[in-house]
Amino acid sequence: MTMLRRKLDVQADMLVSHTKGEVKITGQGDHIGVDLRSPKLGRYMIWKGRQQLRPATLRRADEALRSAGLSVDVTMRGRQVGRLGKDAKPALFDRLLGVAPVQFHYFRLIRSALFGVRS
């Protein structure tokens, strides 16, 4: 992968609609925020992501984000449930599940997806 010579500065604010719910995407400086606004959408993303995301795809996305000096924080109902990019610190469990370089907060993720409540 080609490394970028300088870091990117992100400015973003948009709302994306899906049949399962809305996703708010924001960007400020070196952080991109992806907020899954409904538990239904969260469950859908977990299921589809588990089926479609391959470790090589995650590694390439992580390399691109790190080379650009960016982090993506995924939140559900206002609570951080995952991170990818320069600030991600995958745990042993992430590696065992094959989702590293993504850092997940599993309890928050499951609780928000199933019950739609903050943890």
Secondary structure, 3 states (H helix, E strand, C coil): CCCCCCCCCEEEEEEEEECCEEEEEEEEECEEEEEECCHHHHHHHHHHHHHHCCHHHHHHHHHHHHHCCCEEEEEECCEEEEEEECCCCCCHHHHHHCCCCCEECHHHHHHHHHHCCCC
